[in-house]
Amino acid sequence: MRRIARWLGALSLVVVLSQSSVARAHDRDDDRHGGHWFTAWAQSIGHRMGPAFTGANFAPDVSHTALRMIVRPSISGDSVRVRLENTQAQTPVTFSAAYVGRLGTGAALVPGTNRKLTFGGRHSLTLASGESAWSDPVRFDVDAFQRLAVSLDVASSVEISGHQLGLTTNYIGTYGSAGSSSGAGFGPVPDNASNYPFYFVAAIDVRSESASGTIVLLGDSITDGRCSTRDPVTGDIPADIYNRWGDTLARRLVARYGRRAPAVAIEAIAGNRVVLDGGNGPAAVLRLDNDVLQRAGLSAVIFFEGTNDITGGATTAQLIAGAQNIIDRVHARGVPIYVATVVPRGRPAPMTGWTAAMEQVKIEFNHWLHAEANIDGIVEFGALLDGPIVIETDGLPAESMWPEWACFDFTHANKFGYPAMGSLIDLDLFQPGHGGHD
């Protein structure tokens, strides 16, 4: 009961600093069929992967294979288009065919739903290093949270532009199988220590006549969902659970607003930093244009990073400067941005890795968000997850994460903490009609 009361109290800590709930959507791309485009699913491509790499960056040789990547749009609509990226690999990739279909059981598709994709009218596509492309639109009925499969016949590839922490079972199969509805010949891609990666597929846009915008979540591993599916007893990490805080937010939006709900696009990279080099993937200031500002129907941003900069040695001034850069660029687009406070990182003995100096930067940055930052609201993840004071190895105190909602590493939330985070967001911020599309 004590914890429930604590949580309900924290619900009041989503502080709204202005009344500009949802700015007008951008890049809606009207066409002759009516409706507007919204990015309904996204995955930041932040890693160079392949058979020559080890650890989480290992991937099988996908040249002359078929890939089946499983995506889960957050809104309903009548057409789709698919974004493929080769932004991290240093070598080109050629796709001889691409399809999108409705997922059935395992790697199999619902018969009759697999639609061929073209790119500028062509069936094949070559992406040089650093390039990306959108498919041409294809008529396709989409229901919110109904899983789709993007199937690719990869004619040649030396390495992969991918996303490490996908937490979704994706598939690799026999070359030439992308157009088949059958799952025969497909097997799961290597899970890479239960990361369940994605290859090449970066976003799905859905055309809708009723959706009210796209909310982009820009974050690191806590937004990417590290520990969100881990069993606290066995340590098992199953895939296909969709238990990130962004997943909870998307479900709540659809439950309240139905087909008028805004889409939720999760653009997170585990280990990512706001500004410092050395984190996983491009720093947030570098990937903002590609991962956020170019998303269709952009109507709001929730920004939640900083903890990895702090452990990487960033000063308060460096972290504030990076965050201000992102805030200013989002505002320049006429889009509101809500920023989440850095969560507690104190680690109970005998764990190490957090210091009093890091704690001070966290405190100063969170104070800046409350007192000085020109933002549209604060999401109080820090207050929600705040737990006991612990003594670090330097002998000084620090706030730790609430144990019942903390993963074993006391860095990430656990499978109970993530839904609480997603339930904290005030849905009134995203009401259809507040500058969005009715």
MARMI-394258 format. One line per 5 residues: number of its first residue (from 1); their letters; for each residue y, x, z of C-alpha. Coordinates in steps of 0.001 Angstrom, whole numbers, plus 500000, padded with zeros to 6 digits. Layout:
MARMI-394258
NUM = a = Y:X:Z ~ ...;
This chain:
MARMI-394258
1 = mrria = 500000:500000:500000 ~ 502349:502887:500797 ~ 501892:504316:497289 ~ 502375:500907:495631 ~ 505623:500416:497512;
6 = rwlga = 506728:503928:496508 ~ 505992:503167:492841 ~ 507824:499820:492860 ~ 510808:501546:494397 ~ 510797:504127:491636;
11 = lslvv = 510926:501408:489003 ~ 514579:500982:489873 ~ 515194:504632:489008 ~ 515426:504178:485247 ~ 519185:504675:485295;
16 = vlsqs = 521111:503216:482357 ~ 524300:505151:481723 ~ 525611:503001:478869 ~ 525050:499597:477361 ~ 524273:500857:473830;
21 = svara = 520620:499850:474106 ~ 519402:500345:470554 ~ 521543:501741:467768 ~ 521136:500521:464253 ~ 517980:501813:462604;
26 = hdrdd = 518369:504637:460079 ~ 516595:505452:456841 ~ 515082:501995:456500 ~ 514581:502354:452761 ~ 514750:498747:451596;
31 = drhgg = 512747:498016:448467 ~ 512060:495091:446193 ~ 509284:493771:448454 ~ 511668:493279:451399 ~ 511285:494636:454886;
36 = hwfta = 512110:498093:456194 ~ 510157:501258:456883 ~ 509367:502405:460432 ~ 507385:505416:461590 ~ 504547:503647:463394;
41 = waqsi = 502467:506719:464298 ~ 503277:510413:464354 ~ 501819:513738:465407 ~ 503813:516963:465522 ~ 502320:519625:463257;
46 = ghrmg = 502866:522684:465413 ~ 499946:525042:464921 ~ 498453:527393:462365 ~ 494694:526926:462538 ~ 491605:528100:460714;
51 = paftg = 488254:529894:460863 ~ 489952:533267:461390 ~ 491524:532115:464662 ~ 490002:531773:468128 ~ 490438:529391:471040;
56 = anfap = 492296:526149:470488 ~ 493554:527374:467096 ~ 490027:527686:465704 ~ 489182:525291:462877 ~ 486301:525237:460414;
61 = dvsht = 486717:526195:456783 ~ 487942:522922:455254 ~ 488167:524167:451677 ~ 486005:521968:449436 ~ 485392:519413:452184;
66 = alrmi = 486516:515870:452980 ~ 488578:515135:456080 ~ 488933:511755:457794 ~ 491855:511677:460239 ~ 492134:508631:462509;
71 = vrpsi = 495588:507160:463151 ~ 496746:504199:465235 ~ 499993:502490:464124 ~ 502037:500904:466907 ~ 503423:497970:464892;
76 = sgdsv = 502180:495503:462289 ~ 503285:495370:458668 ~ 502350:494865:455032 ~ 502490:498357:453490 ~ 501967:501986:454476;
81 = rvrle = 502879:505474:453369 ~ 501411:508729:454701 ~ 503098:512058:455400 ~ 501118:515262:454905 ~ 502486:518592:456119;
86 = ntqaq = 501720:522238:455476 ~ 504601:523418:457627 ~ 502713:525937:459792 ~ 500178:527564:457472 ~ 501202:530631:455482;
91 = tpvtf = 499059:529716:452473 ~ 498996:526662:450164 ~ 496627:523701:450387 ~ 495489:521442:447552 ~ 494268:517882:448031;
96 = saayv = 492404:516436:445068 ~ 492413:512898:446455 ~ 493751:510923:449423 ~ 492989:507444:450742 ~ 493881:505148:453614;
101 = grlgt = 491479:502522:454959 ~ 490676:500456:458002 ~ 488343:502241:460438 ~ 485043:500575:461251 ~ 482395:502207:463440;
106 = gaalv = 482254:505984:463790 ~ 483491:507570:460569 ~ 482700:504471:458496 ~ 485432:502246:457099 ~ 485584:498489:456813;
111 = pgtnr = 484183:497877:453307 ~ 486776:497039:450692 ~ 489759:498396:452636 ~ 489983:501997:451364 ~ 493110:502362:449190;
116 = kltfg = 493856:505356:446992 ~ 497102:507196:447717 ~ 499325:508814:445109 ~ 502170:511304:445424 ~ 504898:510770:442872;
121 = grhsl = 502298:508901:440835 ~ 499796:511780:440948 ~ 496379:511613:442601 ~ 496362:515293:443599 ~ 498844:517226:445702;
126 = tlasg = 499486:520911:446346 ~ 501665:521885:449295 ~ 502955:525441:449504 ~ 503579:527042:452876 ~ 506335:525109:454649;
131 = esaws = 506131:522057:452402 ~ 505431:518408:453175 ~ 505196:515191:451166 ~ 505137:511423:451563 ~ 502637:509362:449643;
136 = dpvrf = 503853:506545:447458 ~ 503848:503193:449299 ~ 500663:501145:449097 ~ 500279:497484:449962 ~ 498114:497345:453075;
141 = dvdaf = 498015:494819:455916 ~ 498431:496650:459235 ~ 497909:495210:462700 ~ 499410:496988:465701 ~ 496903:499341:467368;
146 = qrlav = 494200:498737:464760 ~ 492935:502170:463797 ~ 493182:503442:460241 ~ 491580:506439:458557 ~ 493445:508825:456272;
151 = sldva = 490766:510483:454142 ~ 491490:513684:452222 ~ 489432:515585:449693 ~ 490553:519175:450264 ~ 490044:521165:447070;
156 = ssvei = 491247:524472:448526 ~ 492610:525662:451849 ~ 492629:529053:453565 ~ 494146:527807:456810 ~ 495378:524558:458311;
161 = sghql = 498648:523133:459519 ~ 497490:521109:462490 ~ 498002:519599:465887 ~ 495883:520977:468728 ~ 495880:518253:471374;
166 = glttn = 494986:515147:469382 ~ 492570:513491:471847 ~ 491111:511567:468899 ~ 487727:511977:467204 ~ 488414:513049:463629;
171 = yigty = 485813:513855:460983 ~ 484836:516426:458361 ~ 482394:515678:455556 ~ 481160:516369:452059 ~ 483740:517073:449400;
176 = gsags = 484345:514025:447223 ~ 483646:511564:450052 ~ 487234:510586:450814 ~ 487013:507519:448591 ~ 483792:506268:450171;
181 = ssgag = 483740:503652:452910 ~ 480513:505103:454245 ~ 480479:507426:457224 ~ 477389:509197:455891 ~ 477860:512939:455627;
186 = fgpvp = 480782:512974:458074 ~ 480612:514616:461491 ~ 483256:515202:464174 ~ 485575:518141:463691 ~ 485150:520785:466443;
191 = dnasn = 486745:519478:469617 ~ 488188:522909:470578 ~ 487634:522678:474344 ~ 488157:518901:474270 ~ 491515:519065:472480;
196 = ypfyf = 490234:517033:469479 ~ 492719:518358:466885 ~ 494327:516794:463813 ~ 494677:518479:460428 ~ 497567:518018:457961;
201 = vaaid = 498389:514337:458693 ~ 501814:514131:460373 ~ 503020:510517:460238 ~ 502340:506980:459101 ~ 505187:504695:458100;
206 = vrses = 504671:500930:458087 ~ 506883:498434:456289 ~ 507785:495446:458400 ~ 510119:492483:458029 ~ 510389:492017:461791;
211 = asgti = 510098:495332:463709 ~ 513312:496349:465468 ~ 513281:500143:465163 ~ 511398:503344:465917 ~ 511490:505039:469319;
216 = vllgd = 510620:508731:469038 ~ 509245:510528:472092 ~ 510093:514237:471907 ~ 508066:516193:474409 ~ 505503:518766:475504;
221 = sitdg = 501969:518490:476908 ~ 502872:515772:479419 ~ 503924:513569:476499 ~ 501036:514878:474361 ~ 498621:513626:477036;
226 = rcstr = 497041:516675:478632 ~ 494730:515341:481400 ~ 495360:511721:480373 ~ 491659:511085:479731 ~ 490071:513648:482081;
231 = dpvtg = 487572:512275:484589 ~ 488730:513613:487970 ~ 485147:513902:489262 ~ 483136:515229:486317 ~ 485973:516956:484470;
236 = dipad = 484847:515331:481199 ~ 487598:514736:478639 ~ 486602:511851:476343 ~ 488524:511110:473159 ~ 489921:507864:471745;
241 = iynrw = 491226:506495:475066 ~ 494958:506286:474163 ~ 496165:506704:477726 ~ 499352:508734:477225 ~ 502539:507349:478745;
246 = gdtla = 503759:506656:475224 ~ 500652:504570:474525 ~ 501368:502458:477595 ~ 504992:502036:476515 ~ 503943:500929:473011;
251 = rrlva = 501488:498352:474371 ~ 504100:496948:476747 ~ 506651:496617:473938 ~ 504254:494680:471717 ~ 503145:492508:474640;
256 = rygrr = 506762:491538:475322 ~ 508337:491426:471880 ~ 505376:490815:469560 ~ 506034:491598:465904 ~ 509697:492290:466720;
261 = apava = 508773:495247:468950 ~ 509997:498698:467950 ~ 507428:501264:466863 ~ 506654:504249:469085 ~ 506213:507668:467444;
266 = ieaia = 504929:510441:469738 ~ 506245:513850:468647 ~ 504852:516166:471312 ~ 503338:519650:471346 ~ 501435:521018:474333;
271 = gnrvv = 503236:524069:475687 ~ 506417:523303:473759 ~ 509805:524524:474934 ~ 513334:523315:474386 ~ 514834:526598:473243;
276 = ldggn = 512872:529722:474251 ~ 510506:531511:471897 ~ 506917:531922:473046 ~ 506001:528292:473560 ~ 503522:526478:471344;
281 = gpaav = 504951:525368:468038 ~ 508604:525507:467020 ~ 511023:524986:469916 ~ 512410:521470:470240 ~ 515827:522526:468916;
286 = lrldn = 514110:523809:465762 ~ 511807:520860:465123 ~ 514293:518089:465902 ~ 515230:517436:462271 ~ 511665:517321:460956;
291 = dvlqr = 509995:515544:463874 ~ 512742:513189:465036 ~ 515818:512754:462865 ~ 513783:512231:459689 ~ 511624:509467:461174;
296 = aglsa = 512035:506119:459434 ~ 513872:503391:461330 ~ 514957:505752:464104 ~ 516602:503609:466800 ~ 516159:505578:470056;
301 = viffe = 514897:508920:471383 ~ 513257:509665:474721 ~ 513444:513410:475369 ~ 511154:514937:478001 ~ 510942:518731:478015;
306 = gtndi = 512115:521723:480032 ~ 509271:522599:482381 ~ 507810:525187:479968 ~ 511202:526827:479490 ~ 511456:527152:483271;
311 = tggat = 508039:528807:483639 ~ 508965:530990:480669 ~ 511975:532383:482518 ~ 514840:530284:481167 ~ 518046:530118:483145;
316 = taqli = 519707:526817:483957 ~ 522457:527610:481448 ~ 519946:528256:478651 ~ 518042:525040:479330 ~ 521211:522946:479512;
321 = agaqn = 522529:524475:476279 ~ 519303:523635:474456 ~ 519211:520105:475790 ~ 522875:519570:474921 ~ 522203:520736:471367;
326 = iidrv = 519523:518046:470996 ~ 521636:515351:472659 ~ 524616:516076:470404 ~ 522552:516021:467209 ~ 520874:512732:468105;
331 = hargv = 524235:511180:468986 ~ 525668:512440:465686 ~ 523191:510098:464015 ~ 524491:507176:466067 ~ 521224:506959:468008;
336 = piyva = 520917:506649:471820 ~ 518950:509292:473697 ~ 517304:508847:477081 ~ 516274:512008:478918 ~ 513482:512288:481497;
341 = tvvpr = 513884:514482:484558 ~ 511662:517539:484933 ~ 508710:516636:487151 ~ 507601:518465:490327 ~ 505643:521642:489666;
346 = grpap = 504991:523046:493150 ~ 501339:524079:493454 ~ 499411:523827:496715 ~ 497841:527062:497996 ~ 495892:528955:496836;
351 = mtgwt = 497303:527996:493397 ~ 500127:530105:491976 ~ 502509:529954:489026 ~ 505635:528284:490428 ~ 508371:530026:492388;
356 = aameq = 511502:529198:494327 ~ 513602:530512:491432 ~ 511881:528077:489077 ~ 512348:525272:491580 ~ 516061:526001:491661;
361 = vkief = 516385:525776:487873 ~ 514526:522451:487929 ~ 516856:521096:490617 ~ 519976:522277:488791 ~ 518867:520894:485443;
366 = nhwlh = 517974:517499:486913 ~ 521328:517434:488721 ~ 523079:518124:485414 ~ 521284:515163:483834 ~ 522528:512891:486599;
371 = aeani = 526064:514218:486978 ~ 527279:515681:483695 ~ 525017:515120:480687 ~ 526414:512824:477994 ~ 523265:510728:477643;
376 = dgive = 522511:507021:477422 ~ 520133:506872:480354 ~ 517770:508797:482614 ~ 514028:508208:482936 ~ 513079:509232:486460;
381 = fgall = 509646:510741:485893 ~ 510570:513381:488454 ~ 511169:510817:491191 ~ 508125:508765:490204 ~ 505730:511718:490505;
386 = dgpiv = 507425:513389:493477 ~ 504925:514295:496203 ~ 504652:516532:499263 ~ 506605:519724:499842 ~ 504365:522789:499543;
391 = ietdg = 504934:526447:500345 ~ 504662:528703:497306 ~ 503315:532260:497263 ~ 506863:533590:497715 ~ 506952:531772:501056;
396 = lpaes = 509546:529193:499969 ~ 509187:525400:499618 ~ 508874:523368:496425 ~ 508172:519751:495540 ~ 504647:519114:494288;
401 = mwpew = 503278:516219:492287 ~ 501902:513193:494138 ~ 498187:514055:494574 ~ 496828:510637:493594 ~ 498623:510867:490238;
406 = acfdf = 498255:514615:489642 ~ 495741:516408:487462 ~ 493819:519263:489069 ~ 496445:521736:487800 ~ 499377:519988:489548;
411 = thank = 501289:520372:486283 ~ 500248:517214:484438 ~ 499747:513635:485517 ~ 496183:512320:485631 ~ 494624:509262:484020;
416 = fgypa = 496219:507078:486703 ~ 499625:508764:486618 ~ 500171:508391:482873 ~ 500055:504563:482862 ~ 502465:504579:485803;
421 = mgsli = 504862:506723:483767 ~ 504642:504406:480770 ~ 505209:501425:483044 ~ 508404:502956:484431 ~ 510396:502602:481202;
426 = dldlf = 512829:499670:481216 ~ 511903:497537:478192 ~ 515319:495890:478247 ~ 516644:499114:476700 ~ 514834:498219:473482;
431 = qpghg = 515444:494489:473097 ~ 515344:493334:469461 ~ 518789:492352:468344 ~ 520655:495008:470345 ~ 521718:496839:467235;
436 = ghd = 518183:496938:465867 ~ 516604:494808:463164 ~ 515763:491212:464141;
